[in-house]
């Protein structure tokens, strides 16, 4: 996000455990062919760029554009909201934005739940969802499948965040909202710390949400490679900060060029891993398209808050709500979504050079992964009519 203002006014409340919300069962009508269902999924999430910038003629993302030629380019892939955190939460739980997650949870306060909508949306406001809100990784664990979050710089400075799991050391305000030299980790780009269903099991969270440095060793063997790997670069290498705090005077790239450099370092490592070669899928996308909202005048908005796929606003964005002092008109604050961002998918199940114009968003991403692992749809991943990644992408079934 481009601005920082503190959002206060909600007290922290300890929630009692509740049943996991009902989730709809997966179907196969819009899913990938049964013979082309990845079982090792790697997701790299970058920051704040629209499709025309990332994949345009003058883009500094040279490696990413080359990578798209090795797999599939999703031309009409959309974020679901603004600013960052609501997109990350949607990717792992299907929960829609509320004004506090839209503000990137400047203070870490519990989500105060007042009910549950019929579509599985928790009604209320706050950051850290109560134990009854399930996530994709809870579903995977229930099936004895493995997962890890790999967070660059996490734990470099214990005064900012915990070395494993990654909760901010100071919650009010969140001590990781801005990068510092030597530690550019941001909790708001680590979706796992916003769910009591994950963090309340402290040993489990510590074992599963680790520093990015652990990735190289895990990739060496199929047995140590998780079925689901969520990879978050730091605030420089995800393209968020311009300039980066560690490179203000050394001439090193920032913004999209820094993100491209990160991909060039880590993607070959993933593509060469035994797990990827066996049945892998690499997804590289962004959280949202860039927007800029001035504090003093609502008409100074610029950027992309478009949506696709009949995205629903959810029950928690109400008339009169504000985010950073701006009237909240939808998940995109000034529009219905997070804008067109695009995505690149590479897999042994995808023919190089594939281009898909089918509309997808972060809820469709979650739906697709739930299809791969045959678990129920959570939240808006189960929205009627939403399509998961299908035969337009997975067009090269592997033969046994």
C-alpha positions in Angstrom: 0.0 0.0 0.0 1.1 3.5 -0.6 0.1 5.3 2.7 0.2 4.6 6.4 -2.3 5.8 8.9 -3.2 4.2 12.2 -6.6 2.6 12.4 -7.9 2.3 16.0 -11.1 1.9 18.0 -11.5 -1.9 18.4 -10.7 -3.5 21.7 -8.9 -6.9 21.8 -11.3 -9.7 22.7 -10.5 -13.3 23.4 -12.9 -15.5 21.4 -14.1 -18.9 22.5 -13.6 -21.8 20.1 -16.5 -22.3 17.7 -17.3 -25.0 15.1 -15.6 -24.6 11.8 -18.0 -23.0 9.4 -19.8 -25.2 6.9 -18.0 -25.3 3.6 -19.3 -26.3 0.2 -18.0 -29.5 -1.4 -15.8 -29.3 -4.5 -17.1 -30.1 -7.9 -15.2 -31.2 -11.0 -17.2 -29.3 -13.7 -14.8 -26.3 -13.9 -11.7 -28.0 -12.4 -8.5 -29.2 -13.9 -8.6 -32.7 -15.4 -8.1 -35.4 -12.8 -4.9 -36.5 -14.5 -3.5 -32.9 -14.1 -3.9 -32.1 -10.4 -0.7 -30.8 -8.8 0.2 -32.1 -5.4 3.1 -29.7 -4.7 1.9 -26.1 -5.0 4.4 -23.1 -4.6 2.9 -19.6 -4.4 5.1 -16.5 -4.6 3.1 -13.3 -3.9 4.5 -9.9 -5.0 3.2 -6.4 -4.4 1.2 -3.6 -5.9 1.5 -3.8 -9.6 -1.1 -3.7 -12.3 -1.1 -6.1 -15.3 -0.1 -3.4 -17.9 2.9 -2.4 -15.8 4.2 -5.9 -15.1 3.6 -7.4 -18.5 3.9 -4.3 -20.6 6.5 -3.6 -23.2 8.7 -1.4 -20.9 8.3 -3.6 -17.8 11.5 -4.2 -15.8 10.1 -7.7 -15.0 12.1 -9.3 -17.7 12.6 -12.7 -16.0 8.9 -12.9 -15.0 7.8 -12.3 -18.7 10.3 -15.0 -19.8 8.9 -17.3 -17.1 5.4 -16.9 -18.5 6.7 -18.4 -21.8 7.6 -21.5 -19.9 4.0 -22.0 -18.6 0.8 -20.0 -18.7 0.0 -16.3 -18.6 -3.3 -15.5 -16.9 -4.2 -12.2 -18.5 -7.4 -11.6 -16.5 -6.4 -12.4 -13.0 -7.6 -9.9 -10.3 -6.9 -9.0 -6.8 -10.0 -8.9 -4.5 -9.4 -5.7 -2.6 -7.1 -2.9 -1.4 -4.7 -2.6 0.4 -2.6 -5.7 1.0 -3.8 -7.8 3.9 -7.3 -8.5 2.8 -5.9 -10.1 -0.4 -3.6 -12.5 1.6 -6.5 -13.5 3.9 -8.7 -14.2 0.9 -6.0 -16.5 -0.6 -6.0 -18.8 2.4 -9.5 -18.6 3.9 -12.0 -17.1 1.4 -12.9 -14.4 3.9 -13.9 -11.1 2.4 -12.4 -7.7 3.6 -13.6 -5.6 6.5 -12.4 -2.1 7.2 -9.7 -3.2 9.6 -8.1 -5.8 7.3 -8.4 -3.2 4.5 -6.3 -0.9 6.6 -3.6 -3.6 6.9 -4.3 -4.1 10.6 -2.2 -1.2 11.9 -3.1 -2.6 15.3 -3.4 -6.4 15.8 -6.9 -6.8 17.3 -9.0 -9.8 17.4 -11.9 -10.1 15.0 -15.0 -9.6 17.0 -17.6 -11.9 15.5 -21.3 -11.2 15.7 -22.6 -14.0 13.4 -22.0 -16.1 10.3 -23.5 -15.5 6.9 -24.9 -18.5 5.0 -21.9 -18.4 2.6 -19.4 -18.9 5.5 -18.4 -15.3 5.9 -17.7 -14.3 9.5 -19.7 -11.2 10.4 -17.8 -8.6 12.3 -14.6 -6.6 12.3 -11.0 -7.1 13.3 -7.8 -8.7 12.3 -7.2 -12.1 13.9 -10.1 -14.5 13.1 -11.5 -16.7 15.9 -10.7 -20.4 16.1 -13.8 -21.4 14.3 -12.6 -19.8 11.0 -10.8 -22.5 9.1 -8.1 -22.0 6.5 -6.6 -24.0 3.7 -3.7 -25.1 5.8 -6.1 -26.4 8.5 -7.8 -28.4 5.8 -4.4 -29.8 4.6 -3.4 -30.8 8.0 -6.7 -32.7 8.5 -5.8 -34.8 5.5 -2.2 -35.4 6.7 -0.8 -33.1 3.9 2.1 -30.8 4.6 2.4 -27.0 4.3 4.9 -24.2 5.1 5.0 -20.5 4.9 8.5 -19.1 4.0 8.9 -15.5 5.0 12.0 -13.6 4.0 13.7 -11.7 6.9 11.3 -13.0 9.5 13.1 -13.1 12.8 16.1 -11.0 11.8 15.3 -8.6 14.5 13.5 -10.2 17.6 12.4 -6.7 18.7 10.2 -6.5 15.6 8.8 -10.0 15.2 9.0 -13.6 16.4 11.6 -15.8 14.6 9.0 -18.5 13.8 5.3 -18.1 13.1 6.0 -14.4 12.7 3.7 -12.4 15.0 4.8 -8.8 15.5 6.6 -8.4 18.8 4.5 -5.3 19.4 0.9 -5.6 18.4 -0.5 -2.1 19.0 0.8 -0.7 16.8 2.2 -3.5 14.6 5.9 -3.2 14.9 6.5 -4.6 11.3 4.5 -2.1 9.4 7.6 -0.4 8.0 10.9 -2.0 6.9 14.1 -1.3 8.7 17.7 -2.0 7.6 18.5 -5.7 7.9 14.8 -6.7 8.6 12.2 -5.9 5.9 9.6 -8.5 7.1 6.0 -7.4 7.2 3.4 -9.4 9.2 0.6 -8.1 6.9 2.1 -10.2 4.1 2.1 -13.4 6.3 -1.6 -14.5 6.2 -1.1 -17.3 8.8 -0.7 -15.0 11.8 -4.3 -13.7 11.4 -6.1 -16.9 12.3 -6.4 -18.3 15.8 -6.9 -21.7 14.2 -3.2 -21.5 13.3 -1.5 -19.3 15.9 -3.2 -20.9 19.0 -1.1 -24.0 18.3 2.2 -22.2 19.0 4.5 -25.2 18.3 2.6 -26.1 15.1 2.7 -22.5 13.8 6.4 -22.2 14.7 7.2 -25.4 12.8 5.2 -24.4 9.7 5.9 -20.6 9.3 9.6 -20.2 9.0 12.3 -18.0 7.5 12.8 -18.2 3.8 16.3 -19.5 4.4 14.8 -22.9 5.1 13.4 -23.3 1.6 16.6 -24.5 -0.2 17.1 -27.5 2.1 13.4 -28.4 2.0 13.4 -28.5 -1.8 16.2 -31.1 -2.0 13.9 -34.1 -1.3 10.3 -34.8 -2.1 9.8 -36.0 1.5 10.8 -32.6 2.9 9.0 -30.5 0.3 5.6 -29.4 1.6 2.5 -30.0 -0.5 1.7 -26.3 -0.2 4.4 -23.6 0.1 3.5 -20.0 0.5 6.5 -17.8 -0.2 6.7 -14.1 0.8 9.6 -11.9 -0.1 10.6 -9.0 2.1 9.3 -5.5 1.5 12.1 -4.8 -1.0 12.1 -8.1 -2.9 8.3 -8.2 -3.3 8.4 -4.9 -5.1 6.6 -2.9 -2.4 9.2 -0.4 -1.3 10.7 2.2 -3.5 13.5 2.9 -2.5 14.3 -0.1 -0.4 15.8 0.8 3.0 18.9 -1.4 2.4 19.6 0.1 -1.0 19.0 3.8 -0.7 22.6 4.6 -1.6 24.1 1.5 -3.3 22.2 1.7 -6.6 20.5 -1.7 -6.2 17.1 -2.1 -7.8 13.8 -1.5 -6.0 10.2 -1.9 -6.9 9.3 -4.3 -9.7 13.0 -4.7 -10.7 13.8 -6.0 -7.2 11.0 -8.4 -7.4 12.2 -9.7 -10.7 15.7 -10.2 -9.3 14.2 -12.2 -6.4 12.3 -14.4 -8.9 15.4 -15.0 -10.9 17.2 -16.2 -7.8 14.5 -18.5 -6.3 12.3 -19.8 -9.1 15.0 -21.9 -10.8 15.6 -23.6 -7.4 11.9 -24.5 -7.3 11.7 -25.6 -10.9 14.7 -27.9 -10.4 13.3 -29.6 -7.3 12.2 -33.2 -7.4 8.7 -32.4 -6.0 8.1 -29.8 -8.7 9.3 -32.1 -11.5 7.0 -34.9 -10.2 3.7 -33.0 -9.8 4.4 -29.4 -9.1 2.8 -26.0 -9.8 4.4 -22.7 -9.4 2.1 -19.6 -9.1 3.5 -16.1 -9.2 1.1 -13.3 -8.8 0.6 -10.0 -7.0 -1.7 -9.0 -4.1 -3.3 -6.1 -5.8 -2.9 -3.4 -8.5 -1.4 -0.2 -7.3 -3.7 2.6 -6.0 -3.0 5.9 -4.4 -5.5 7.7 -2.1 -4.7 11.1 -0.6 -5.8 11.7 2.9 -7.2 15.1 2.3 -9.4 14.7 -0.8 -11.3 11.7 -2.0 -11.1 12.8 -5.6 -7.3 12.3 -5.8 -7.7 8.6 -6.1 -5.8 7.0 -9.0 -5.3 3.4 -9.8 -7.3 0.2 -10.5 -10.0 -1.1 -8.2 -11.8 -3.2 -10.7 -13.0 -6.8 -10.1 -14.0 -9.9 -11.9 -15.9 -13.1 -11.4 -19.0 -11.5 -9.8 -17.0 -10.8 -6.7 -19.2 -10.2 -3.6 -18.3 -7.4 -1.2 -19.0 -9.5 1.9 -21.1 -8.5 4.9 -18.6 -6.3 6.7 -18.3 -3.3 4.4 -21.1 -1.0 5.5 -22.2 2.4 4.3 -20.4 5.1 6.3 -17.3 3.0 7.0 -14.0 4.6 6.3 -10.5 3.3 5.6 -7.6 5.7 6.2 -10.2 8.5 6.3 -11.6 7.6 2.9 -15.2 6.4 2.4 -15.3 2.7 1.9 -17.2 1.9 -1.3 -16.3 -1.8 -1.6 -13.4 -4.3 -1.3 -11.3 -1.9 -3.4 -12.2 1.0 -1.1 -13.0 3.2 -4.1 -14.3 0.3 -6.2 -15.4 -3.3 -6.2 -12.0 -5.2 -6.3 -8.3 -5.2 -6.2 -7.6 -4.6 -9.9 -6.2 -6.6 -12.8 -2.8 -8.0 -11.8 -2.2 -11.1 -13.9 -0.5 -14.3 -12.9 2.1 -16.8 -14.2 1.7 -20.5 -13.7 4.4 -23.1 -14.5 3.9 -26.8 -14.2 4.6 -30.1 -15.9 0.8 -30.1 -16.5 1.0 -26.9 -18.5 2.2 -26.4 -22.1 4.8 -23.7 -22.4 3.4 -20.6 -24.1 -0.2 -21.0 -22.8 -2.2 -17.8 -22.6 -5.6 -17.8 -20.8 -8.1 -14.9 -21.0 -10.5 -16.6 -18.5 -11.2 -14.3 -15.5 -9.8 -15.5 -12.2 -9.2 -13.9 -8.8 -7.7 -14.8 -5.4 -10.9 -16.7 -4.4 -10.5 -18.7 -7.6 -6.9 -19.4 -6.6 -8.1 -20.8 -3.3 -10.8 -22.8 -5.0 -8.3 -24.3 -7.4 -6.0 -25.5 -4.7 -8.9 -27.0 -2.8 -9.7 -28.9 -5.9 -6.2 -30.2 -6.2 -6.3 -31.6 -2.7 -10.0 -32.6 -2.7 -11.1 -30.5 0.2 -14.2 -28.4 0.7 -14.5 -24.8 -0.5 -14.0 -22.1 2.2 -15.8 -18.8 2.2 -16.1 -17.1 -1.2 -14.0 -19.9 -2.8 -17.4 -21.7 -2.9 -19.2 -18.8 -4.6 -21.8 -20.0 -7.1 -20.4 -19.8 -10.6 -16.8 -19.2 -9.6 -14.4 -21.1 -11.8 -11.2 -22.7 -10.6 -8.2 -23.1 -12.9 -9.3 -25.5 -15.6 -8.4 -27.0 -19.0 -7.6 -23.5 -20.4 -4.4 -23.8 -18.2 -3.9 -27.5 -17.4 -3.6 -28.7 -21.0 -0.7 -31.2 -20.7 -1.9 -34.1 -18.5 1.0 -36.3 -17.2 0.9 -39.9 -18.1 1.5 -42.5 -15.4 
